[in-house]
Amino acid sequence: MKYYSIGEAAAYFDIPESTLRYYEKQGLLPLMERDAAGRRLFSEEQMTLLKIVIHLKHTHMPIRTIRQYVDWVIEGDHTTGLRLEMMQQHKQSVLDEISVMHTALNGIDSKIARYLNRMEHQNT
């Protein structure tokens, strides 16, 4: 089995090592393996879990909710329904946020167009 150091994992996901340490302290990376010197070792399974943790964090899922998800993953297949429901609810939250952002972006584009038009008329 291939293992990644904390530096390799951080570089792979383009995040600081301190973020990985924080995630572990928050219970988002359970069952972390360590080498004889006590350095964290990220297995393929840990990397897969870390990937979803990062996706959830980037989509503004709270740490406590991500921790619940991770706990359910560790508990096993009997929590699949709970995890599915959580992901479906979170997906809807993300879609709602995207809608709000699209509306805001349209407002920004409108303002940019107004300023460009104003500058064009000032130069003529």
N, CA, C and O of each residue as an XYZ file, in Angstrom:
496
protein
N       0.842     -1.177      0.000
C       0.000      0.000      0.000
C       0.885      1.237      0.000
O       1.896      1.294      0.699
N       0.494      2.218     -0.787
C       1.242      3.466     -0.883
C       0.806      4.411      0.236
O      -0.377      4.502      0.561
N       1.769      5.102      0.810
C       1.512      6.099      1.839
C       2.095      7.435      1.402
O       3.099      7.496      0.691
N       1.443      8.495      1.843
C       1.897      9.847      1.557
C       2.268     10.521      2.872
O       1.611     10.315      3.893
N       3.311     11.316      2.839
C       3.662     12.124      4.004
C       2.692     13.299      4.085
O       1.929     13.541      3.150
N       2.718     14.016      5.179
C       1.840     15.178      5.303
C       2.179     16.217      4.240
O       1.286     16.871      3.700
N       3.478     16.371      3.937
C       3.880     17.317      2.898
C       3.373     16.906      1.526
O       2.923     17.745      0.744
N       3.449     15.609      1.236
C       2.959     15.112     -0.051
C       1.446     15.262     -0.156
O       0.929     15.647     -1.205
N       0.740     14.959      0.923
C      -0.723     15.099      0.919
C      -1.112     16.563      0.754
O      -2.026     16.887     -0.005
N      -0.423     17.437      1.460
C      -0.713     18.872      1.361
C      -0.464     19.368     -0.059
O      -1.270     20.119     -0.609
N       0.642     18.953     -0.647
C       0.962     19.374     -2.008
C      -0.057     18.812     -3.009
O      -0.471     19.512     -3.933
N      -0.453     17.567     -2.824
C      -1.415     16.933     -3.724
C      -2.727     17.712     -3.770
O      -3.312     17.901     -4.837
N      -3.185     18.165     -2.590
C      -4.463     18.880     -2.517
C      -4.296     20.396     -2.518
O      -5.275     21.137     -2.437
N      -3.046     20.850     -2.610
C      -2.738     22.284     -2.636
C      -3.327     23.010     -1.427
O      -3.982     24.045     -1.553
N      -3.072     22.433     -0.255
C      -3.496     23.048      0.992
C      -2.314     23.036      1.959
O      -1.402     22.224      1.805
N      -2.316     23.914      2.941
C      -1.207     23.932      3.899
C      -1.214     22.692      4.798
O      -2.267     22.121      5.083
N      -0.039     22.297      5.231
C       0.072     21.186      6.178
C      -0.703     21.492      7.451
O      -1.277     20.591      8.063
N      -0.721     22.746      7.847
C      -1.444     23.128      9.065
C      -2.934     22.814      8.949
O      -3.579     22.505      9.951
N      -3.480     22.888      7.750
C      -4.892     22.549      7.533
C      -5.115     21.066      7.798
O      -6.117     20.681      8.402
N      -4.185     20.242      7.347
C      -4.305     18.801      7.582
C      -4.222     18.490      9.073
O      -4.967     17.651      9.578
N      -3.320     19.163      9.770
C      -3.221     18.959     11.223
C      -4.519     19.380     11.913
O      -5.000     18.704     12.822
N      -5.076     20.505     11.468
C      -6.336     20.993     12.028
C      -7.463     19.996     11.771
O      -8.236     19.684     12.676
N      -7.557     19.496     10.543
C      -8.592     18.517     10.217
C      -8.473     17.285     11.108
O      -9.478     16.752     11.578
N      -7.256     16.840     11.336
C      -7.073     15.678     12.201
C      -7.527     15.986     13.627
O      -8.212     15.174     14.248
N      -7.152     17.148     14.144
C      -7.548     17.530     15.509
C      -9.055     17.660     15.648
O      -9.610     17.439     16.724
N      -9.719     18.023     14.546
C     -11.172     18.183     14.565
C     -11.908     16.861     14.352
O     -13.139     16.829     14.336
N     -11.165     15.783     14.190
C     -11.790     14.470     14.030
C     -12.205     14.141     12.613
O     -12.984     13.214     12.393
N     -11.687     14.903     11.633
C     -12.068     14.671     10.243
C     -11.177     13.635      9.560
O     -11.502     13.147      8.478
N     -10.065     13.305     10.190
C      -9.145     12.303      9.644
C      -8.845     11.273     10.727
O      -7.736     11.231     11.260
N      -9.829     10.446     11.051
C      -9.634      9.467     12.121
C      -8.713      8.330     11.675
O      -8.436      8.150     10.489
N      -8.266      7.596     12.638
C      -7.450      6.402     12.377
C      -6.180      6.732     11.600
O      -5.707      5.932     10.792
N      -5.635      7.925     11.854
C      -4.416      8.345     11.169
C      -3.262      7.441     11.578
O      -2.989      7.259     12.764
N      -2.603      6.886     10.597
C      -1.436      6.051     10.872
C      -0.210      6.941     11.008
O      -0.161      8.048     10.471
N       0.777      6.435     11.735
C       2.020      7.178     11.929
C       3.196      6.230     11.767
O       3.092      5.028     12.010
N       4.320      6.805     11.348
C       5.524      5.986     11.228
C       6.209      5.896     12.593
O       5.697      6.423     13.580
N       7.356      5.235     12.649
C       8.065      5.015     13.915
C       8.461      6.329     14.579
O       8.602      6.388     15.800
N       8.643      7.385     13.784
C       9.024      8.692     14.330
C       7.804      9.539     14.696
O       7.955     10.674     15.150
N       6.601      9.002     14.504
C       5.383      9.722     14.858
C       4.840     10.621     13.758
O       3.899     11.379     13.990
N       5.415     10.548     12.572
C       4.933     11.371     11.457
C       3.683     10.748     10.852
O       3.567      9.529     10.728
N       2.756     11.617     10.482
C       1.501     11.157      9.887
C       1.765     10.460      8.547
O       2.597     10.890      7.748
N       1.033      9.381      8.338
C       1.080      8.656      7.073
C      -0.332      8.611      6.496
O      -1.260      8.126      7.142
N      -0.483      9.113      5.298
C      -1.781      9.145      4.637
C      -1.862      7.972      3.664
O      -1.157      7.939      2.656
N      -2.725      7.013      3.977
C      -2.950      5.873      3.095
C      -3.843      6.309      1.936
O      -4.362      7.426      1.923
N      -4.012      5.425      0.978
C      -4.925      5.712     -0.135
C      -6.337      5.990      0.398
O      -7.026      6.887     -0.089
N      -6.758      5.215      1.399
C      -8.090      5.422      1.987
C      -8.177      6.794      2.652
O      -9.190      7.482      2.523
N      -7.120      7.195      3.363
C      -7.100      8.518      3.994
C      -7.151      9.619      2.940
O      -7.822     10.635      3.125
N      -6.443      9.415      1.840
C      -6.438     10.413      0.761
C      -7.831     10.539      0.146
O      -8.274     11.640     -0.180
N      -8.519      9.409     -0.010
C      -9.874      9.430     -0.551
C     -10.813     10.166      0.406
O     -11.624     10.988     -0.020
N     -10.699      9.870      1.685
C     -11.525     10.560      2.679
C     -11.189     12.041      2.718
O     -12.085     12.882      2.782
N      -9.904     12.363      2.678
C      -9.482     13.766      2.699
C     -10.050     14.520      1.505
O     -10.435     15.683      1.630
N     -10.104     13.874      0.365
C     -10.650     14.515     -0.838
C     -12.098     14.936     -0.627
O     -12.471     16.057     -0.972
N     -12.919     14.051     -0.066
C     -14.322     14.417      0.165
C     -14.433     15.464      1.269
O     -15.280     16.353      1.187
N     -13.595     15.373      2.295
C     -13.587     16.394      3.356
C     -13.307     17.765      2.746
O     -13.973     18.743      3.086
N     -12.339     17.839      1.859
C     -11.996     19.114      1.217
C     -13.156     19.607      0.358
O     -13.475     20.796      0.375
N     -13.792     18.703     -0.394
C     -14.962     19.104     -1.199
C     -16.064     19.665     -0.301
O     -16.662     20.696     -0.611
N     -16.322     18.990      0.798
C     -17.384     19.448      1.706
C     -17.017     20.786      2.327
O     -17.868     21.668      2.452
N     -15.775     20.942      2.712
C     -15.327     22.202      3.306
C     -15.419     23.331      2.290
O     -15.855     24.432      2.626
N     -15.010     23.069      1.042
C     -15.074     24.096      0.004
C     -16.512     24.505     -0.304
O     -16.755     25.602     -0.807
N     -17.449     23.634     -0.007
C     -18.861     23.956     -0.254
C     -19.549     24.400      1.036
O     -20.773     24.344      1.160
N     -18.731     24.843      1.992
C     -19.181     25.493      3.230
C     -19.946     24.601      4.197
O     -20.749     25.091      4.990
N     -19.703     23.298      4.136
C     -20.300     22.427      5.139
C     -19.552     22.672      6.457
O     -18.322     22.698      6.472
N     -20.283     22.850      7.552
C     -19.626     23.081      8.848
C     -18.792     21.870      9.288
O     -19.110     20.727      8.961
N     -17.736     22.147     10.025
C     -16.833     21.102     10.525
C     -17.616     20.039     11.294
O     -17.375     18.847     11.105
N     -18.541     20.444     12.151
C     -19.272     19.460     12.961
C     -20.101     18.514     12.088
O     -20.281     17.346     12.431
N     -20.602     19.019     10.969
C     -21.375     18.179     10.056
C     -20.448     17.238      9.289
O     -20.780     16.073      9.070
N     -19.289     17.747      8.886
C     -18.312     16.885      8.220
C     -17.869     15.791      9.187
O     -17.708     14.637      8.790
N     -17.673     16.151     10.450
C     -17.276     15.156     11.452
C     -18.341     14.070     11.574
O     -18.011     12.891     11.699
N     -19.617     14.461     11.537
C     -20.692     13.481     11.597
C     -20.618     12.545     10.390
O     -20.764     11.330     10.522
N     -20.390     13.123      9.225
C     -20.255     12.312      8.015
C     -19.116     11.303      8.171
O     -19.287     10.116      7.892
N     -17.958     11.783      8.616
C     -16.786     10.913      8.795
C     -17.096      9.814      9.809
O     -16.723      8.658      9.608
N     -17.773     10.171     10.889
C     -18.154      9.167     11.887
C     -19.021      8.083     11.257
O     -18.837      6.896     11.528
N     -19.965      8.496     10.416
C     -20.821      7.525      9.749
C     -20.029      6.642      8.783
O     -20.311      5.450      8.656
N     -19.041      7.224      8.106
C     -18.187      6.423      7.213
C     -17.483      5.346      8.028
O     -17.435      4.185      7.621
N     -16.942      5.727      9.170
C     -16.210      4.792     10.027
C     -17.154      3.706     10.557
O     -16.761      2.546     10.680
N     -18.400      4.084     10.871
C     -19.369      3.119     11.405
C     -19.697      2.015     10.401
O     -19.984      0.885     10.796
N     -19.655      2.335      9.114
C     -19.869      1.286      8.126
C     -21.110      1.448      7.267
O     -21.787      2.476      7.286
N     -21.374      0.408      6.523
C     -22.424      0.433      5.508
C     -23.827      0.666      6.061
O     -24.692      1.154      5.333
N     -24.074      0.338      7.308
C     -25.432      0.527      7.834
C     -25.797      2.015      7.949
O     -26.952      2.342      8.221
N     -24.829      2.917      7.745
C     -25.104      4.361      7.782
C     -25.219      4.960      6.383
O     -25.286      6.181      6.237
N     -25.242      4.124      5.363
C     -25.285      4.621      3.982
C     -26.499      5.525      3.754
O     -26.376      6.568      3.111
N     -27.646      5.145      4.263
C     -28.851      5.957      4.088
C     -28.710      7.329      4.725
O     -29.142      8.331      4.154
N     -28.110      7.377      5.903
C     -27.875      8.656      6.580
C     -26.923      9.538      5.774
O     -27.137     10.742      5.633
N     -25.881      8.920      5.255
C     -24.905      9.672      4.455
C     -25.541     10.178      3.169
O     -25.288     11.307      2.749
N     -26.365      9.343      2.544
C     -27.050      9.757      1.316
C     -27.944     10.960      1.594
O     -27.914     11.943      0.854
N     -28.729     10.884      2.649
C     -29.620     11.993      3.003
C     -28.818     13.268      3.275
O     -29.206     14.354      2.844
N     -27.699     13.131      3.991
C     -26.852     14.291      4.281
C     -26.329     14.914      2.993
O     -26.354     16.134      2.835
N     -25.853     14.071      2.069
C     -25.298     14.583      0.807
C     -26.382     15.237     -0.044
O     -26.134     16.262     -0.679
N     -27.576     14.657     -0.064
C     -28.660     15.249     -0.844
C     -29.054     16.617     -0.286
O     -29.288     17.559     -1.044
N     -29.127     16.723      1.048
C     -29.451     18.013      1.663
C     -28.348     19.033      1.400
O     -28.622     20.198      1.110
N     -27.106     18.585      1.504
C     -25.994     19.507      1.272
C     -25.946     19.950     -0.187
O     -25.657     21.110     -0.479
N     -26.228     19.030     -1.094
C     -26.257     19.397     -2.508
C     -27.275     20.506     -2.743
O     -26.999     21.457     -3.475
N     -28.448     20.392     -2.128
C     -29.464     21.432     -2.305
C     -28.985     22.761     -1.731
O     -29.240     23.815     -2.314
N     -28.302     22.721     -0.608
C     -27.745     23.953     -0.023
C     -26.734     24.586     -0.969
O     -26.718     25.804     -1.143
N     -25.895     23.759     -1.577
C     -24.890     24.262     -2.522
C     -25.583     24.867     -3.741
O     -25.194     25.938     -4.206
N     -26.601     24.193     -4.258
C     -27.336     24.722     -5.406
C     -28.005     26.054     -5.071
O     -28.022     26.969     -5.894
N     -28.554     26.157     -3.864
C     -29.160     27.419     -3.434
C     -28.121     28.533     -3.373
O     -28.387     29.661     -3.787
N     -26.944     28.215     -2.857
C     -25.872     29.212     -2.767
C     -25.387     29.620     -4.163
O     -25.100     30.792     -4.405
N     -25.300     28.661     -5.066
C     -24.906     28.973     -6.441
C     -25.903     29.926     -7.071
O     -25.512     30.856     -7.776
N     -27.182     29.708     -6.828
C     -28.225     30.578     -7.370
C     -28.056     32.004     -6.855
O     -28.158     32.963     -7.620
N     -27.800     32.135     -5.569
C     -27.587     33.462     -4.977
C     -26.352     34.113     -5.609
O     -26.362     35.304     -5.920
N     -25.310     33.340     -5.791
C     -24.078     33.877     -6.374
C     -24.291     34.296     -7.830
O     -23.744     35.311     -8.262
N     -25.073     33.532     -8.589
C     -25.363     33.910     -9.976
C     -26.107     35.241    -10.014
O     -25.801     36.101    -10.840
N     -27.068     35.409     -9.137
C     -27.809     36.664     -9.081
C     -26.880     37.816     -8.738
O     -26.952     38.879     -9.355
N     -26.007     37.614     -7.759
C     -25.049     38.651     -7.375
C     -24.093     38.954     -8.529
O     -23.775     40.116     -8.781
N     -23.641     37.933     -9.217
C     -22.723     38.124    -10.340
C     -23.394     38.921    -11.454
O     -22.764     39.780    -12.073
N     -24.661     38.641    -11.709
C     -25.388     39.417    -12.715
C     -25.445     40.891    -12.325
O     -25.318     41.769    -13.179
N     -25.635     41.156    -11.049
C     -25.638     42.544    -10.576
C     -24.282     43.208    -10.764
O     -24.208     44.375    -11.147
N     -23.227     42.481    -10.501
C     -21.868     43.006    -10.696
C     -21.611     43.262    -12.181
O     -21.066     44.301    -12.551
N     -22.006     42.308    -13.029
C     -21.833     42.495    -14.482
C     -22.582     43.728    -14.971
O     -22.085     44.458    -15.828
N     -23.761     43.960    -14.437
C     -24.551     45.129    -14.813
C     -23.822     46.415    -14.431
O     -23.791     47.376    -15.200
N     -23.247     46.421    -13.253
C     -22.513     47.595    -12.788
C     -21.269     47.831    -13.647
O     -20.963     48.971    -13.995
N     -20.558     46.762    -13.987
C     -19.380     46.877    -14.851
C     -19.780     47.447    -16.207
O     -19.110     48.340    -16.725
N     -20.869     46.940    -16.785
C     -21.345     47.437    -18.080
C     -21.692     48.921    -17.994
O     -21.391     49.682    -18.913
N     -22.312     49.329    -16.912
C     -22.674     50.743    -16.724
C     -21.422     51.610    -16.672
O     -21.378     52.675    -17.289
N     -20.394     51.156    -15.932
C     -19.154     51.934    -15.823
C     -18.423     51.989    -17.163
O     -17.892     53.036    -17.534
N     -18.391     50.880    -17.886
C     -17.737     50.879    -19.199
C     -18.445     51.834    -20.152
O     -17.805     52.580    -20.892
N     -19.753     51.801    -20.124
C     -20.550     52.695    -20.974
C     -20.273     54.148    -20.604
O     -20.101     54.989    -21.487
N     -20.229     54.446    -19.330
C     -19.973     55.811    -18.865
C     -18.581     56.266    -19.317
O     -18.419     57.393    -19.784
N     -17.592     55.406    -19.181
C     -16.225     55.777    -19.571
C     -16.125     55.971    -21.078
O     -15.421     56.863    -21.551
N     -16.842     55.122    -21.838
C     -16.836     55.251    -23.294
C     -17.413     56.589    -23.718
O     -16.893     57.224    -24.635
N     -18.481     57.026    -23.063
C     -19.115     58.302    -23.411
C     -18.283     59.491    -22.945
O     -18.378     60.564    -23.540
N     -17.477     59.337    -21.908
C     -16.611     60.404    -21.430
C     -15.464     60.632    -22.395
O     -14.957     61.749    -22.505
N     -15.049     59.583    -23.097
C     -13.898     59.681    -24.006
C     -14.289     60.113    -25.406
O     -13.419     60.257    -26.264
N     -15.574     60.323    -25.663
C     -15.983     60.725    -27.011
C     -16.363     62.173    -27.069
O     -16.732     62.673    -28.131
